[in-house]
Amino acid sequence: MAITANRYVTDWVEECRELLQPDRVLWIDGSPEQLESLRQEAYRTGELVALNQEKLPGCVYHRSALNDVARVESRTYICCKRQEDAGPTNNWVEPEEMKARLREIYAGAMKGRTMYVIPYSMGIVGSPFAKYGVEITDSIYVVVSMAIMTRVGTDVYDALGDSPDYIRGLHAKAELDEEKRYIVHFPEENTIMSVNSGYGGNVLLGKKCFALRIASCLGRDEGWLAEHMLILGVENPQGEVRYVCGAFPSACGKTNLAMLVPPQAWREKGWKCWCVGDDIAWLRPGPDGRLWAVNPEKGFFGVAPGTSEKTNPNALATTRKDTIFTNVVLKPDGTVWWEGLDKNPPTDALNWKGEPWDPSDGSKGAHPNSRFTAPAENCPCISKEFNNPQGVPISAIVFGGRRAKTAPLVYQSWDWAHGVFVGSIMASEKTAAAEGKVGETRRDPMAMLPFCGYHMADYWQHWLDMEEKLTNPPIICNVNWFRTDDQGQFQWPGFGENLRVVEWVLRRAFGEAEAVETPIGYMPRPEDIDLEGTGVSQETLQELLTIDPDLWKAECRDIRAFYAGFGEKLPEKLRKSLDELESRLG
């Protein structure tokens, strides 16, 4: 029986029921009792596996299908009326044509199954930032994951009232057929449709689908930003907390920075770091002319391999209770393991496919994209502002990528427009783990290439337009933790030591640090970054802060070729920034 009188919700649910033909409909209320009863049902069917409740209380294990282990950019679509609004970086199909294709796949897809109706909020229910969604699914894994990742409950219907202003999300596992797998967004209709997948990134529709692709369109229309960014609070020994947002493509240390542990000598002096968000930030101009940010999510959907006591102790601690582990190694004692957790691979364990696993044969036990879905409130360094409905004021925005030689350790843009340029040219060199040639540069503007719900050039223009709403905008910087020497060794130690660079950035934001002008922007003097205890010499730091004009001239040619793909829509200010950079390089 429906638990809301909102006819925009009830009519849509009925329409979906007629199409999908489930055996029953269950309205999710978010109560612990209902969620526990669903977990018990999933244990009986094998959809979930209960883990050792003494060692991992509240934790469960989940396997996705072998053909369904990651986001599928090639099967992800933005379906707006005009193809030019989707832009050259998104897949597009005319909306009615796509709906006809999807209806055929959805027809009867829930026969013999239960249809779950999940009300959820991105952001604190009732806050100025909050946006509401209802996801329909036939997966208990999706229900319990959404209850971790978003704010699920009937108070969403109370806040919605009789308004049609919510995001509709329809997900059906169907046959998990990868040839008929679609993740489709209709931004003009506030609708998301996902079918033939059970993997979190494709089916937890509040995450990338709503909080970035749809929300980026809402932000454009309403005058705010939905960004693929962490939010970090840095507390100095005087007790003042300053906030920074950071955008990084995958494999560039984003989660580690979000849950940063200060170097020991800094901890002893009283430095602390606080995580507000690890993945998504919604930023709005505040009445004080600053940008204010919230993390619209309630949990972390993190990559397990490589997460350890050394690399990210806070992330590891977050997973010790009430967590869903997907596609990791299942140990015989009902606990879990993955590559990089420690140097002791288990014996008599099952790999991510559910097969007996022998670590000595050289095969991976956990899938490289295996995941943990964990409540943010478990994190030892979660910010006390995490649930602040007004968000936190952002003093600096940091863009980063993985560059062996081109980008220095850190540089600051001249101003907001130049900062948008810096974000638009973000790039990473491919590692062995990625498809394509090692060292090949992949541009990923603002780390939003797969997540922007409209034309990327219009998105850059929206960023440029935001300056008019801000009397006190954050400064914008670029960082690169991955510079290497001639032997291919990293020159900067990374991890907690990155705080030394972030601290310079924040001092710049408050006018407390010096800088030198270079052709690419402002850079610290070597004496401006505290190296004590890093093992990094002044000479190495000097090297990390040098730029090679020839490499940057080649970079400009590459940027020009990249920009050419956006045609006449490329904002004039970005074209001008590129011209000026070339001119300064001589």
PyMOL commands that set and color helices and strands:
alter all, ss='L'
color gray80, all
select helices_A, chain A and resi 7-20+32-45+73-75+83-86+95-106+140-149+155-160+178-180+187-189+200-203+206-222+254-258+264-269+313-318+359-361+376-378+416-424+445-447+456-469+495-509+526-528+538-544+549-564+567-569+572-585
alter helices_A, ss='H'
color red, helices_A
select strands_A, chain A and resi 24-27+49-50+60-62+76-78+114-122+131-137+151-152+167-172+182-186+191-195+225-227+230-235+241-247+272-277+281-285+291-294+299-303+324-326+329-330+336-337+349-350+356-357+371-375+392-400+410-412+427-429+441-443+475-479+516-517+522-523
alter strands_A, ss='S'
color yellow, strands_A
deselect
rebuild
show_as cartoon
